[in-house]
């Protein structure tokens, strides 16, 4: 057995080991608002429920290991003392991942990830309409665990109102775990789907994904492409150029001889298939052909 004290290894290595060993972890998809009313949305896997009476949840936006900066979620929670915690199911996992990109402060991650802002009843931050369970919360306290990169900040939230989709409820009003289909976080690029086990999602591009809001109208409003499809398509820094698209069309001409004349609907069906295999590049070339 390998043994060591935390002080004997670097913070990045320790961080990775902790996240891989303590897993899977539930995800708090936290919606906040700054003092000027700008919305923010970001996921955090240092999260759990700690009390039922009063109903208390705690999540922790840690200081960034690489440069010791803090996240907008923490800053907003300090300013407004309100947050909405949305759960993450499999249907929105790629959009959730896209929202974790470090967009500038004035960028709305709801728009970037293609998720819908739903007005809350008791707090100002918006709910994620696509999330099957949403908790409107008041921030009771914030406990800072340190001042160096990697230090956590415990945001202690009291649940003021809970919203549950009827689609995930049993006849007796209890939550059906299989229908809820929650996703949890593990180490590196691994996630865990409650009903299926581990799977991987590439981390968001450091160049910042173009986002769903920057996509052509026929793509972001597709009746074929799923939210996860859009999340995958949004996690690219640049779109393929005309030369790259021409080469792709030539390469697939035997299989799809009329590709440029296809309807958007038919292209979207094929793109969905490419995305099911993680081939985002080919999906984009097809969609833009």
C-alpha positions in Angstrom: 0.0 0.0 0.0 1.3 3.5 -0.9 1.2 5.9 2.0 2.1 9.6 2.4 1.1 12.7 4.2 -0.7 15.4 2.2 2.1 17.9 2.9 4.5 15.6 1.0 2.8 16.0 -2.4 1.8 18.9 -4.5 -1.7 20.4 -4.3 -2.7 19.4 -7.9 -1.7 15.8 -7.3 -3.5 15.7 -3.9 -6.5 17.3 -5.5 -6.7 14.6 -8.2 -6.3 11.8 -5.7 -9.0 13.1 -3.4 -11.5 13.5 -6.3 -10.8 10.1 -7.6 -10.9 8.3 -4.2 -14.0 10.1 -2.8 -16.4 9.3 -5.6 -19.0 9.4 -7.1 -20.1 12.7 -5.7 -23.5 14.4 -6.2 -23.5 17.6 -8.2 -24.9 20.9 -7.1 -25.8 22.8 -10.3 -25.7 26.2 -8.6 -27.5 29.2 -10.0 -26.7 32.6 -8.6 -27.1 36.3 -9.4 -24.7 39.1 -8.8 -25.7 42.4 -7.1 -26.4 43.9 -10.5 -28.8 41.1 -11.6 -26.5 39.1 -13.9 -27.2 35.4 -13.7 -24.5 32.7 -13.3 -24.7 29.0 -13.5 -22.0 26.5 -12.5 -21.7 22.9 -11.2 -19.9 21.8 -8.0 -19.3 18.3 -6.8 -18.2 19.2 -3.3 -21.8 18.9 -2.3 -24.3 17.1 -0.1 -27.4 17.4 2.2 -26.6 17.7 5.9 -29.9 18.3 7.7 -33.6 17.9 7.3 -34.8 20.1 10.1 -33.8 22.7 9.2 -33.2 21.5 5.6 -29.6 22.3 5.0 -27.4 21.7 2.0 -23.7 22.6 1.7 -21.6 23.0 -1.4 -18.1 24.3 -1.8 -16.6 26.4 -4.6 -12.9 25.8 -4.0 -10.3 28.4 -4.8 -8.7 27.5 -8.1 -5.6 25.4 -7.6 -3.6 26.9 -10.5 -3.9 30.6 -9.7 -5.7 30.8 -6.3 -8.6 32.8 -7.8 -12.2 32.5 -6.6 -15.3 31.6 -8.7 -18.2 33.9 -9.6 -20.6 31.6 -7.7 -18.8 32.3 -4.4 -18.6 36.0 -5.1 -22.4 36.2 -5.9 -23.3 34.1 -2.9 -21.4 36.5 -0.7 -23.1 39.5 -2.3 -26.8 38.3 -2.4 -27.0 35.4 0.1 -29.2 33.5 -2.3 -28.7 30.4 -4.6 -30.7 27.8 -6.4 -29.3 24.3 -6.3 -30.5 22.2 -9.3 -29.8 18.5 -9.6 -28.1 17.0 -12.7 -29.6 14.1 -14.5 -28.2 12.3 -17.5 -30.3 14.4 -20.0 -28.4 17.6 -19.2 -25.0 16.3 -18.3 -23.2 17.7 -21.4 -24.8 21.0 -21.0 -23.8 21.1 -17.4 -20.2 20.3 -18.4 -20.2 23.1 -20.9 -21.5 25.6 -18.3 -18.4 24.8 -16.2 -16.2 26.6 -18.7 -14.6 29.7 -17.2 -16.5 32.3 -19.2 -16.0 36.0 -18.3 -18.2 37.5 -15.5 -20.7 39.1 -17.9 -21.4 35.9 -19.8 -24.7 34.1 -19.1 -24.0 30.3 -18.7 -27.7 29.6 -19.2 -27.4 30.9 -22.7 -24.0 29.3 -23.4 -25.2 25.9 -22.3 -28.7 26.2 -24.0 -30.5 25.7 -20.7 -33.7 27.5 -19.8 -34.0 30.2 -17.1 -37.0 29.6 -15.0 -38.1 32.3 -12.5 -37.9 31.3 -8.8 -40.7 32.0 -6.3 -38.8 33.1 -3.3 -35.2 34.0 -4.4 -33.8 36.0 -7.3 -31.5 33.5 -9.0 -33.2 31.5 -11.8 -33.9 27.8 -11.7 -32.8 25.4 -14.5 -36.1 24.4 -16.1 -34.6 21.2 -17.4 -33.5 20.0 -14.0 -36.0 17.6 -12.5 -35.4 18.8 -8.9 -34.7 22.4 -7.9 -34.0 23.9 -4.5 -34.5 27.6 -3.8 -32.1 28.5 -1.0 -31.0 31.2 1.4 -27.3 31.3 2.2 -27.0 31.1 6.0 -23.3 31.2 6.2 -20.0 30.9 4.3 -17.1 29.2 6.0 -13.7 29.8 4.4 -11.4 26.8 4.9 -8.2 28.5 3.7 -6.6 31.2 1.6 -4.5 29.2 -0.8 -5.3 27.5 -4.1 -7.5 24.5 -3.5 -9.1 25.8 -0.3 -12.8 25.2 0.0 -15.5 27.7 0.9 -18.5 26.0 2.5 -21.7 27.7 1.4 -24.3 26.6 3.9 -27.8 26.8 2.3 -31.2 26.6 3.9 -33.8 25.2 1.5 -36.8 27.6 1.3 -38.7 25.9 -1.5 -38.4 22.7 -3.4 -39.6 21.9 -6.9 -39.9 18.4 -8.2 -41.0 17.3 -11.7 -44.0 15.1 -11.7 -42.2 12.9 -14.3 -39.9 11.6 -11.6 -42.5 11.0 -8.9 -44.1 7.7 -7.9 -47.9 7.6 -7.2 -47.3 8.1 -3.5 -45.3 11.3 -4.0 -41.9 9.7 -3.4 -39.1 10.2 -5.9 -38.4 7.3 -8.3 -34.6 7.0 -8.4 -34.6 5.3 -11.8 -36.7 7.9 -13.4 -34.6 10.7 -11.8 -31.5 9.2 -13.5 -29.0 11.3 -11.5 -25.4 11.8 -12.6 -22.5 12.1 -10.1 -18.9 13.3 -10.5 -15.7 11.2 -10.1 -12.1 11.8 -10.8 -10.5 13.2 -14.0 -13.1 13.1 -16.8 -15.2 10.4 -15.2 -18.9 10.6 -14.2 -21.2 8.0 -12.9 -24.8 7.5 -14.1 -26.8 6.0 -11.3 -28.5 3.5 -13.6 -25.5 2.6 -15.8 -22.2 3.1 -14.1 -19.1 5.1 -15.1 -18.7 7.1 -18.4 -16.4 9.9 -19.5 -17.0 13.4 -20.7 -14.1 15.4 -22.1 -13.3 18.5 -20.0 -14.4 21.8 -21.5 -11.9 23.3 -23.9 -9.6 25.9 -22.2 -10.2 28.2 -25.2 -13.8 28.4 -24.1 -16.5 26.7 -26.1 -18.5 28.7 -28.6 -21.7 27.8 -26.7 -25.2 27.0 -27.8 -26.1 30.7 -28.2 -23.5 31.1 -31.0 -24.8 28.2 -33.1 -26.8 28.5 -36.3 -30.5 28.8 -35.6 -31.4 25.4 -37.3 -28.9 23.7 -34.9 -29.8 25.2 -31.6 -33.5 25.0 -32.3 -33.3 21.4 -33.7 -36.2 19.0 -32.9 -33.8 16.1 -33.4 -30.6 17.0 -31.5 -30.8 16.5 -27.7 -29.6 18.8 -25.0 -26.6 16.5 -24.6 -25.9 16.8 -28.3 -26.0 20.6 -28.1 -23.7 20.5 -25.1 -21.1 18.5 -27.0 -21.4 20.7 -30.1 -21.0 23.8 -27.9 -17.7 22.6 -26.5 -15.6 23.6 -29.5 -13.6 26.8 -29.7 -13.9 27.2 -33.5 -16.1 25.8 -36.3 -14.7 23.9 -39.3 -13.8 26.1 -42.3 -15.1 25.6 -45.8 -12.1 23.6 -46.9 -12.4 21.2 -44.1 -16.2 20.8 -44.8 -15.4 20.2 -48.6 -13.0 17.4 -47.7 -15.5 15.8 -45.4 -18.3 16.0 -48.0 -16.0 14.3 -50.5 -15.0 11.6 -48.0 -18.6 10.6 -47.3 -19.9 11.2 -50.8 -20.3 7.4 -51.5 -22.4 6.9 -48.4 -24.3 10.3 -48.6 -24.2 11.3 -52.3 -26.8 14.1 -51.8 -25.4 15.4 -48.5 -25.5 19.1 -49.5 -29.1 18.8 -50.6 -30.3 17.0 -47.5 -32.9 18.7 -45.3 -31.8 20.0 -41.9 -33.8 17.3 -40.3 -32.0 14.5 -42.1 -28.6 16.1 -41.4 -29.5 16.4 -37.7 -30.4 12.7 -37.6 -27.0 11.7 -39.0 -25.2 14.3 -36.8 -27.0 12.8 -33.7 -25.5 9.4 -34.7 -22.0 10.9 -35.0 -22.4 12.5 -31.6 -23.4 9.2 -30.0 -19.9 8.0 -30.8 -18.3 11.3 -29.6 -17.4 12.4 -33.1 -18.1 16.1 -32.6 -15.9 17.2 -35.5 -17.8 15.1 -38.1 -21.1 16.2 -36.7 -20.2 19.9 -37.2 -18.9 19.4 -40.7 -22.1 17.6 -41.6 -24.3 20.3 -40.1 -22.5 23.1 -41.9 -22.3 21.3 -45.3 
